[in-house]
C-alpha cells in the first residue's frame, strides 16, 4: 500500500470518530507517522493559508511542499487515491463526487450528535462544525425511519407482539421525541435539535445492537426468550449511553428518567394495539 508522504491531515482531537479514522489512515500506512495533526495545535503561520472556518466543517489535508490545502471529500480521496488510484478516479466523476460531498457534509455537520464530546469553556481553537439545521433535521428524519424499521422487524420475533406494524413503531419513535421535547422546550432551538440528534442516535445504536439477532434468525429459529433477553440487554445499554451523553452535554439528569418513563408508558400501547 502506497503511503502519502509530506502531507498533514488536520483533525478534531475532541471527536472520537475523527480520532478513529485518522489514526486508521496512519495504521494502514496510507499516511506517514507524522501525517495527522490536531486542529487546536495550528500555528500562526499555518493559519495564514488554511481556511479555518472551512476546516471546521470539512477536514483539511495540507500538502507541506507547497502549502496547498484540500478540504472534505477531496482530502479523503487524495489519501485513499494514493493507495487506490481507481477509487480517486471514480470518486472524482462528477455525479459520484456530488453525492460523496453531500454525504460527507451530512456526516460532518452531524458528527457532534453521532459521537459527542465533552463541552468545555476553554479558549483554545476549537474544531466544532457549524450548526446546519437542514442537515440536522435530515439526520433526525432518516435515523427515526431506520429505528422504526429495525424495531418493526424485531417485533416479529416476539409472539405476544402479534400486531407488528411499521406505522406503530414509527409512532413510538416520534412519540419519544415529542415526549422528551416537553422537558427541553425552554432551552434554545439549537440546543433542542442538538439533544434530539443525540437522542435519536441512542435509538440508532440500539437498533444496530438488534441487527445480529435479526440476521441470526434468518438462519436459525431463535426462541422468543432469546429475543426478549437481548432486547432487555440492549435497552439497559441504551439507558447508560443516554445518561453518558446527558453528562457530556451538561443537560439535566432527569432527562434520562423521562426517557425511561416514556418507555414504560408506551409499553401498553405496544402490547395492546
N, C-alpha and C positions, 0 to 999 in steps of 0.2 A: 504494500500500500504506500503510495507516494505521499510524502509529507509536505504541507505548505509551510515554507520557512519564511522568516523575516516578516511575519505578519502577526498582529496582535488583535485578539478578539476582546472587546470590552464587555463585561457582564455585570449584572446586578448581584452583588455578593449577598444581598438580603433575600434573594429569590431562590428557593430550593430547586425549582425547575431549571433556572438558568445555571446554577452551580452544577447540576447533574449533567446537562448535555454539553456544557463547555468542557467539563472535566473528561467527559466521554470522548470528545474530539482528541484530547491530548493522549488519553489512554490508548486510543485506537491508532495513534501516530499520524493522525490527519493534520494535527498542529504540533509544532515542536514544544519542548518543555516550558518555554517562555512565551507560548502562543496565546495566553489569555491574561487579562489584567482587570482588576476590579475598577468599576466606573468611578468610585469615590477617590481613587488614587491618581486621577488625571492631573497632569502638571499644567502650569500656566501656558507653557509653550504648546502643549497638545490642544489646549482649549482654543488656540488661535485658528486651527484648521479643522477641528471636529465640531460639527453641529450638535451641540449638547442637547437641545430640545428634541431634535430628531432621534438622537441616540437613545433617549429615554424610552421612546416608543418602538424603535427598530434597532436591534443590536448592531453595533458598529464594528467593522473589521478594518484595521489600519494597515496599509502597506508601508512599512517603515523605510523602504528605499526612497520613496518619493512623497510620503505623507498623503497618499491618495486614500480616501475613505469610502468603503462600501457600507450600505445600510440594509437591514432587514433580510429579506429573502435573497437579495443579491450577495450578502455576506455568506449566507449558508451555502449557496450554490458555488461560490468561489472556493470554499473549503472542501465541500464534498466533490466538486468537479475536478479538483486536483487529483484525487484518488480515482474518481469515476467520471471521466470526461463526458461520457454519454448522458449521464444524469444532468450535467450542466447544460448540455445541448438541448435536451428535452425540456428542461426547466426554463430555458430562455425562449422557447417557442411561445409566441405572443398569447395564444389562448390559455396555455398551461401556466405561463408566467403571471397572467392576470389573476387566475384562480389562486395560485400559490401566494400572491401578495395579499389577496383578500383573506385567505386562510391564516396567513401569518399575523395580520392585523387583528383578526378575530381572537387569536390566542394571546397575542401581546397585550391588547387592551384589557383582557380579562385575566391576565396571569396572576394578579393580586387576589382574585377570588378563587382561582384554581389552586394556587399554592401561596397562601398569605404569609406575610412576615410580620414580626412584631413592630408596632408603631413606636417610633422614638421621637424625642423632641430635640434631637441633635441638629446642629447647624451644618453638618457635613453635606457635601454634594451628594444628592440622592438620585437614584435611577428609577423613580416612580413614574409609570406611564401616565399620560393624560387620561382624564375620565372621559369616555366616549359613551354617551347614553344609548346610541343606536346599537353599538356592538354589545353593550351590557344587556339590553333588552333582548337582543337576538340570542345571546348566550342563555339567558333565563328561559326563553321560549323553547329552544332546542333541547336544553338539559331537562326541562319539565316533560317534554314529549318522550324523551329517551327513558326517563324514570318511570313514567306511566306505562310504557310498552313493556319494560322489563318486569314490573310488578304484575302486569296483566298476564304475562307468560308464566310467572312464578305461581300466581294464584291457581293456575290449572293443576298444580301438583298437590294441592291441598283439598281433599274431598269435601270438607264442610263449607268450603267457599265455592259451592257448585255454580253460582251465577257469576263467573268471572267475565267481566266486561272491561274493555279498554276505556270506555267513557267513565265508568265508575272510578277506575284508578286515576284517570286524568283529573276528575273532580276532586279526589282526595289530595292529589299533589298540589292542585291550585288552592284547595282549601287550607293546606298547611301554610302557604304564602300569605293568604288573606288573614288567617288567624294570627300569625306572627306580626303582621302589619299593625294589628291593634295595639301592640306593645312597643312599636318603634315609630308610631305616627308623629311623635313630637320632635324627632330628630330631623335634620335637613335631608332633602330628597336624595342627594348624592350618597350620603351615608346609608340611607334606606336601601338604595339599589345595591350598595356595596355589601350590606348584610344579606340581602335576599340572594345575591350572587353566591355568597358563601353558604347560605342555607341550602340552595339547590345543588351546590357542589357536594355537600354531605350526602344528599339523596343520590346523586350520581355515583358516588363512591360505594354507597350501599348496594346500588343496582349492579355495579361491577363485581361486588363480592358474591352476588347471587348467580352470576353467569356460570361459574364452574358446575354448580348443581344443575342448572338448566342444560348445559352441554352434556354432562354425565348422564342425565336422564334420557338423552337421545339414544344411548347405547345400553343402559341398564335401568330396569324399572325400580326406582327408588321408593322405599317405604315412606309414607306420609310423615312419620315422626322424624325421619332424617331431614326432610324439607323444613318441617317446623323448627327443629332444633337448630339448623343452620340459620334460619331466619331470625331466631332469637339471639344467636351469637352476633349476627350482622347488626341488629338493632342496637345491641349494647355497645358495639364498636362505633356505631354512628353517634350515639349519645356522647361517648368520650371525645370523638372528633369535633362534635358541635361545641362541646364545652371548651376544648382546646382553642378553637377558633374565636370563641367569645372572649377568651382571655387575651388573645393576640390583638383583637380589635378594640379591646378595652370597653366592651359593652356590658350592660347589666347581666349578672349571673342568672337572674330569673328567666332569661330568655331560653335557657336550656330546660328549665322546669315547665315553661309554657309549651315548648316543643314536645316534651313527654306528655303533657296534659292533652294536647291535641290528638296524639296517637291513641290515648285511652278513650277520649270522647268519640273518635272516629271508628273504634272497633265494632260497636253495634251496627253502624251503617254498613261496615264491610261484611259482616256476617249475615245480616237480615236481608239486605237488598241485593 
